[in-house]
């Protein structure tokens, strides 16, 4: 009889847990307010930046994530051809329903991987980059964005502009080199020495680097990153 008793207890605990679960819903739209169907939405833990839940938007651009356990979260949304966006942190309490509103995705720039721009000769010629390429960077290794290379540097080196680093809490981050600086959104020109957590980031996620030589480099994440990822795949374009 004892095994049956424990099964009943486990089932009861599971039902109580579901009864306390909440819900998160909202929309994913472009900058003009048009709905984006089939966009990926990931619910990540606010502190560790670990993906806890994921879904895709419907034809009307809406999403709904049910049976979400109480806790602190943030929402990431992305779609090929758009920049991935990170919403603000929020706290879900009990059976509450969190209305995330509309998450607006900006079109990816002409430098983004897989994006081609052509003005058919009507506009001024674009400034060509001095370096561009793809690179896979292992943990605690870095990349020289000025010289351009397909091989990471896995030793302390003043040439490194961007590190893929493990912090003191075993979280993965992108960290500027000793003579470089980082802008987490590329929406402004405010570059800092602060590291950026990359757990939960996916394709379309973008950061900007002011290199050691004063050049601007646009860096894109090409595959989803978790805190167990042994490496990160990046695409970069560097301009004077």
Order of alpha helices (4+ residues) and beta strands (2+ residues): alpha-beta-beta-beta-beta-beta-beta-beta-beta-beta-beta-beta-beta-beta-beta-beta-beta-beta
